[in-house]
Amino acid sequence: MNIPAENQVTQLISLLPPDIVQLIAREPEEDAKKFEYVKALLLQRFKLSSEKFRQLFNKHQKASESTWYDFYYELKNYLEGWLNGLNVKIFEQLKDLMLVDQIKKRTSMEFKEHFMDEWTTIISPTEMVKKIEDFEDVRKTIKSKLFATQTERTNKGQFKPRYEIFSKLHYYSHYSKHSDKWNDYRHQKDHRQREDAQQRDWFPNKNQDHSFDERYRPRCFECRSYSHFKPQCPRLKSNEKINCVSSNDDLLETYTIRGLVNGFEMPILRDTGATVDVISQKFVDYAKMTGEHV
């Protein structure tokens, strides 16, 4: 566009979003006027890492609105960004990178967390395999020592499960020195066992297989009698109570008057504000109806 060098940064800033302009404004004034400096700054700021290019290359999917040529060039750019980020230049380095990538997919999560800082920079398969072997040997040694220590403590009686220790401490602290508490505990336990037995007798298991001769006899769920069901139980009838409430006529008495409608005296609700009058059909004489509005 033949833009003079001193005006290139000004033209570029007018086309950039405000948050990117703020990055340029933080730089020294002399450097912020140089186009090549600003260009290198922005490219370095938004440059993707080699690991990010690898993830994009492995997970990239073709968009429905794009062509296969677009998809090819996108994959090519991601692959080149991945290789350039790791400085892979020759075919032997490319083979090593493919092998390391496959080995990384099959390592344990513990190994990945241990080498997280240098995970993306390991591109040699021999280096990766050596690290894995050393890690596995150290882990096996530590586990075997821990297992031997626990076994030795168990055999000597020095190591007991935590729940067993807690249960014994609870027993001695509450019941060994207080016989009354122990008697109360036994009494409550026996009472619960009797209640459970009674519940099993009242509510037999529905999944139990009854033969034809031993058919289950239905009975009342209230008093457990076989002579009637719960709705006819006399125990419920003896507890019934009847509450009387005032009728609707008593509630509306202060708002009604007595009047004649078609010769019949009846209560009338005063000043309802309704535009349509409603009356029961038994008070209507159809022979006198004219079909006209009054």
C-alpha positions as CSV (number, residue, x, y, z in Angstrom):
1,M,0.0,0.0,0.0
2,N,3.1,2.2,-0.1
3,I,2.5,3.5,3.5
4,P,5.5,5.4,4.8
5,A,7.5,3.6,7.6
6,E,6.8,6.3,10.2
7,N,3.0,5.8,9.7
8,Q,2.8,2.0,9.5
9,V,2.3,1.6,13.3
10,T,-0.4,4.3,13.3
11,Q,-2.3,2.5,10.5
12,L,-1.9,-0.8,12.3
13,I,-3.3,0.4,15.6
14,S,-6.4,1.8,13.9
15,L,-7.2,-1.8,12.8
16,L,-6.5,-3.6,16.1
17,P,-8.9,-4.3,19.0
18,P,-8.5,-2.1,22.1
19,D,-7.0,-4.9,24.3
20,I,-4.2,-5.4,21.8
21,V,-3.6,-1.7,21.5
22,Q,-3.0,-1.7,25.3
23,L,-0.1,-4.1,24.8
24,I,1.6,-1.7,22.4
25,A,0.9,1.3,24.7
26,R,2.9,-0.4,27.5
27,E,6.1,-0.4,25.5
28,P,8.6,2.5,25.4
29,E,7.6,5.3,23.1
30,E,10.5,4.9,20.7
31,D,10.0,1.1,20.3
32,A,6.2,1.5,19.9
33,K,6.8,3.5,16.7
34,K,8.8,0.8,15.0
35,F,6.7,-1.5,12.9
36,E,9.0,-4.5,13.0
37,Y,9.3,-4.3,16.8
38,V,5.5,-4.1,17.2
39,K,5.0,-7.0,14.8
40,A,7.5,-9.2,16.6
41,L,5.9,-8.3,20.0
42,L,2.4,-9.3,18.8
43,L,3.5,-12.5,17.2
44,Q,5.4,-13.5,20.3
45,R,2.4,-12.6,22.5
46,F,-0.1,-14.7,20.7
47,K,2.2,-17.5,19.5
48,L,0.9,-21.0,20.4
49,S,3.2,-23.5,22.2
50,S,4.3,-26.7,20.6
51,E,2.0,-28.7,23.0
52,K,-1.0,-26.6,21.9
53,F,-0.2,-27.2,18.2
54,R,0.1,-31.0,19.0
55,Q,-3.4,-30.9,20.7
56,L,-4.9,-29.0,17.8
57,F,-3.3,-31.4,15.2
58,N,-4.7,-34.5,17.0
59,K,-8.1,-33.2,17.9
60,H,-8.9,-31.0,14.9
61,Q,-12.2,-31.7,13.1
62,K,-13.4,-30.6,9.7
63,A,-16.1,-27.9,9.9
64,S,-19.3,-28.6,7.9
65,E,-19.1,-25.3,6.0
66,S,-15.3,-25.7,5.1
67,T,-13.8,-27.6,2.2
68,W,-11.4,-30.5,2.4
69,Y,-8.7,-28.2,1.1
70,D,-9.3,-25.9,4.1
71,F,-9.1,-28.9,6.4
72,Y,-5.8,-30.0,4.8
73,Y,-4.1,-26.6,5.2
74,E,-5.3,-26.3,8.8
75,L,-3.8,-29.7,9.7
76,K,-0.6,-28.8,7.8
77,N,-0.2,-25.5,9.8
78,Y,-0.8,-27.3,13.1
79,L,1.8,-30.0,12.3
80,E,4.4,-27.4,11.1
81,G,3.8,-25.4,14.3
82,W,4.3,-28.5,16.4
83,L,7.5,-29.5,14.6
84,N,9.0,-26.0,14.5
85,G,8.3,-25.4,18.2
86,L,10.4,-28.5,19.1
87,N,13.0,-27.7,16.4
88,V,12.4,-31.0,14.5
89,K,14.3,-30.6,11.2
90,I,15.2,-34.1,10.0
91,F,13.4,-37.4,9.4
92,E,15.1,-39.2,12.3
93,Q,13.9,-36.5,14.7
94,L,10.4,-36.9,13.3
95,K,10.4,-40.6,13.9
96,D,11.6,-40.1,17.5
97,L,8.8,-37.6,18.0
98,M,6.1,-40.0,16.8
99,L,7.5,-42.7,19.0
100,V,7.6,-40.5,22.1
101,D,4.0,-39.3,21.4
102,Q,2.8,-42.9,21.4
103,I,4.7,-43.7,24.6
104,K,3.3,-40.7,26.4
105,K,-0.3,-41.8,25.7
106,R,0.4,-45.1,27.6
107,T,2.1,-43.7,30.7
108,S,0.4,-43.5,34.1
109,M,-1.1,-40.4,35.5
110,E,1.4,-40.4,38.4
111,F,4.3,-40.4,35.9
112,K,2.7,-37.5,34.0
113,E,2.3,-35.4,37.2
114,H,5.8,-36.1,38.3
115,F,7.4,-34.9,35.0
116,M,4.8,-32.2,34.3
117,D,7.4,-29.4,34.0
118,E,9.5,-31.1,31.3
119,W,6.6,-33.2,29.8
120,T,6.4,-31.2,26.5
121,T,10.1,-30.9,25.9
122,I,11.0,-34.6,26.0
123,I,11.3,-35.7,22.3
124,S,13.8,-38.6,22.7
125,P,12.3,-42.1,23.0
126,T,15.3,-43.4,24.8
127,E,15.2,-40.6,27.4
128,M,11.5,-41.1,27.9
129,V,11.9,-44.9,28.4
130,K,14.7,-44.4,30.9
131,K,12.6,-42.0,32.9
132,I,9.7,-44.4,33.0
133,E,11.9,-47.3,34.1
134,D,13.5,-45.3,36.9
135,F,10.1,-44.1,38.1
136,E,8.6,-47.6,38.1
137,D,11.6,-49.1,40.0
138,V,11.5,-46.4,42.7
139,R,7.7,-46.8,43.1
140,K,8.0,-50.6,43.5
141,T,10.7,-50.2,46.1
142,I,8.7,-47.7,48.1
143,K,5.6,-49.8,48.0
144,S,7.4,-53.0,49.0
145,K,8.9,-51.2,52.0
146,L,5.5,-49.8,53.1
147,F,3.9,-53.3,52.8
148,A,6.7,-54.9,54.8
149,T,6.4,-52.3,57.6
150,Q,2.7,-52.8,57.9
151,T,3.0,-56.6,57.9
152,E,5.6,-56.4,60.6
153,R,3.5,-54.2,62.8
154,T,0.5,-56.4,62.3
155,N,2.4,-59.5,63.3
156,K,3.7,-57.9,66.5
157,G,0.2,-56.6,67.4
158,Q,1.3,-53.0,67.2
159,F,-0.9,-52.2,64.2
160,K,-4.6,-52.6,64.5
161,P,-7.4,-51.2,62.2
162,R,-8.6,-47.8,63.3
163,Y,-12.2,-48.8,63.5
164,E,-11.3,-51.7,65.9
165,I,-9.4,-49.4,68.2
166,F,-12.2,-46.9,68.2
167,S,-14.9,-49.5,69.0
168,K,-12.9,-50.8,72.0
169,L,-12.3,-47.4,73.4
170,H,-15.9,-46.5,73.0
171,Y,-16.9,-49.8,74.8
172,Y,-14.6,-49.3,77.8
173,S,-15.3,-45.6,78.2
174,H,-19.1,-46.0,78.3
175,Y,-19.8,-49.4,79.7
176,S,-16.9,-50.9,81.7
177,K,-17.2,-48.4,84.6
178,H,-20.9,-47.7,84.4
179,S,-23.0,-50.7,84.9
180,D,-26.3,-48.7,84.7
181,K,-25.5,-47.5,81.2
182,W,-24.8,-51.1,80.2
183,N,-28.1,-52.3,81.5
184,D,-29.9,-49.4,79.8
185,Y,-28.2,-50.4,76.5
186,R,-29.1,-54.0,76.8
187,H,-32.7,-53.1,77.7
188,Q,-33.0,-50.8,74.6
189,K,-31.4,-53.5,72.4
190,D,-33.9,-56.2,73.6
191,H,-36.8,-53.7,73.1
192,R,-35.7,-53.0,69.5
193,Q,-35.4,-56.8,68.8
194,R,-39.0,-57.4,70.1
195,E,-40.3,-54.5,68.0
196,D,-38.5,-55.9,64.9
197,A,-40.0,-59.4,65.5
198,Q,-43.5,-57.9,65.9
199,Q,-43.1,-55.9,62.7
200,R,-42.1,-59.0,60.8
201,D,-45.1,-60.8,62.2
202,W,-47.5,-57.9,61.2
203,F,-46.0,-57.2,57.8
204,P,-44.8,-60.5,56.3
205,N,-42.5,-60.4,53.4
206,K,-44.4,-59.9,50.1
207,N,-41.7,-61.7,48.1
208,Q,-42.1,-64.9,50.2
209,D,-43.4,-67.8,48.2
210,H,-46.7,-69.0,49.7
211,S,-48.1,-72.3,48.5
212,F,-51.8,-72.7,47.6
213,D,-52.6,-74.3,51.0
214,E,-50.8,-71.6,53.0
215,R,-52.3,-68.6,51.4
216,Y,-51.8,-65.2,53.2
217,R,-54.9,-64.1,55.2
218,P,-55.6,-60.4,54.9
219,R,-56.4,-58.6,58.2
220,C,-56.9,-55.1,59.6
221,F,-53.8,-52.9,59.7
222,E,-55.2,-51.0,62.7
223,C,-56.0,-53.7,65.3
224,R,-54.6,-56.8,63.4
225,S,-57.9,-58.6,63.4
226,Y,-58.9,-61.1,60.7
227,S,-62.7,-60.3,61.0
228,H,-62.7,-57.0,59.2
229,F,-60.5,-54.5,57.3
230,K,-59.2,-51.1,58.3
231,P,-62.2,-49.0,57.0
232,Q,-64.6,-51.1,59.1
233,C,-62.4,-51.1,62.2
234,P,-64.4,-50.2,65.4
235,R,-61.3,-48.6,66.9
236,L,-61.3,-45.9,64.2
237,K,-65.0,-45.4,64.5
238,S,-64.8,-44.8,68.2
239,N,-62.3,-42.0,67.6
240,E,-64.4,-40.2,64.9
241,K,-65.4,-36.7,65.7
242,I,-68.0,-34.5,64.0
243,N,-67.4,-30.8,63.7
244,C,-70.3,-28.6,62.8
245,V,-69.7,-25.5,60.9
246,S,-72.1,-22.7,60.0
247,S,-74.0,-22.9,56.7
248,N,-73.4,-20.5,53.8
249,D,-76.7,-18.8,54.6
250,D,-75.5,-17.7,58.0
251,L,-72.2,-16.4,56.5
252,L,-74.0,-14.3,53.8
253,E,-77.0,-13.2,56.0
254,T,-75.7,-9.6,56.4
255,Y,-75.3,-9.3,52.6
256,T,-78.7,-10.7,51.4
257,I,-82.3,-9.6,51.4
258,R,-85.6,-11.6,51.0
259,G,-87.4,-11.0,47.7
260,L,-89.8,-12.6,45.2
261,V,-88.5,-14.0,41.9
262,N,-91.2,-15.3,39.6
263,G,-93.5,-15.6,42.6
264,F,-91.0,-17.5,44.7
265,E,-89.5,-16.0,47.9
266,M,-85.8,-16.5,48.2
267,P,-82.6,-14.8,49.5
268,I,-81.0,-12.4,47.1
269,L,-77.4,-11.2,47.2
270,R,-77.4,-7.4,47.2
271,D,-75.3,-5.3,44.8
272,T,-73.1,-8.0,43.3
273,G,-71.9,-5.7,40.5
274,A,-72.6,-8.5,38.0
275,T,-74.1,-7.7,34.6
276,V,-75.8,-11.1,34.3
277,D,-78.4,-12.5,36.8
278,V,-78.3,-16.3,37.5
279,I,-81.2,-18.2,38.9
280,S,-81.9,-21.9,39.4
281,Q,-84.0,-23.6,36.7
282,K,-86.6,-24.8,39.2
283,F,-87.7,-21.2,39.7
284,V,-88.1,-20.5,36.0
285,D,-91.4,-20.6,34.2
286,Y,-90.5,-21.4,30.6
287,A,-94.0,-20.6,29.4
288,K,-93.6,-17.0,30.3
289,M,-90.1,-16.6,28.7
290,T,-90.2,-14.2,25.7
291,G,-86.6,-14.5,24.6
292,E,-86.0,-10.8,24.9
293,H,-83.5,-9.0,27.2
294,V,-85.0,-7.0,30.0
